[in-house]
């Protein structure tokens, strides 16, 4: 299994309870594919540099997770169909840790 750092942006219209539910759905989809959550960090609301799809800001959450590399594309497809994720980006955490150590 590979370790990934996922940056998820949720719509700013979500309240605290709605954000909890949205993060829960992401975790459910990940676990359906055999992945596991390492950690979750909420970064709060951040304003975009320019409006995206009529949105001016979003709620940023970083989730560290483990998942087989072959399942990553399936996870991305599930995010588009079943969750409230506005945007997402994944980076393999092994490379991130090596860069931080240097």
N, C-alpha and C positions, 0 to 999 in steps of 0.2 A: 504494500500500500504506500502511496505517496502522501506527503503532507502538503496541504495547500493553504494559502491565505486568501480568503475571499472577501472582497469589498462589495457590500450590498448597499444600494441606495433605494430607500422606500419613499413613497409619496409623503410630502410634508403634511398632508391633510390627516394622517393617522394620529390618533391620540395614543397615550401610553399603553392602554389595553389593546388597541388595534395593532400597535407595533409588536407587542408581545405575541399576539396571535400570528402575525406575519412571519416573525422569526421562528415560531413553532412550526409553521408550515414548511419553511425551508429545511428545518431539522428533520421533519418527517420525510420529506422527499429524499434527503441525503441518506437517511437510515434505510429507506426502501431499496436503495441501490447498494447497500452493504457498507456504507460509510459510517464514520463516527465523528462526533464533535469534540475538539480539544479545548477550545475556549471561545468566548463571545465578548466583544468589547463594543459598547455603544459610544459613538463619537459625537452624537448630537446632530442638531440641524445645521446645515451649511448651505450658503447661497451659491448658486451656480454662476459661472463667469458670464454665461449668456442663457436666456430662457431655452429650455428643451421641452418640446411638446407642450408648450404653454405652462410649464412648471418653472418657478423661479428658484426653488430650493428643494432639498431633500433631507431625509434622515439617514445618516451614515452608520453602518454597522460592519465591524470586521469580525469574521468568523474563521477561526483556524480549524481545519478538518482533515480527516484522513479518508482517502478514497482511491480505489484502483484507477490508474490512468485511463484504462479502456472505458470506464464508466463516466468520465468527465463530460463528454458530449451529450450523453443521455441526461445527465444532471442539468446541463444548460437548457436542454429542450423542455424538461419538466418545469424549470423555473419560469419559462415563458408562458407555459400553458396553465399552471395550477397555482401560482403564487402572486403576491402583490408586490413583486420586486420591480422597481422602475429601471434600474441598471445594475449590472454586476460585472466584476472583473476578478480573475483568478491568477495567482502567481504561485509557482511551486515554492514552498517555504524552504526547502533545502538550499536553494540558491540565495534566498533572502538572508538566511542565517549565516552563510559563508561570507556574504558581502559585509554584514554587520561585524563579524569577527575580524575582518581585515582592516 
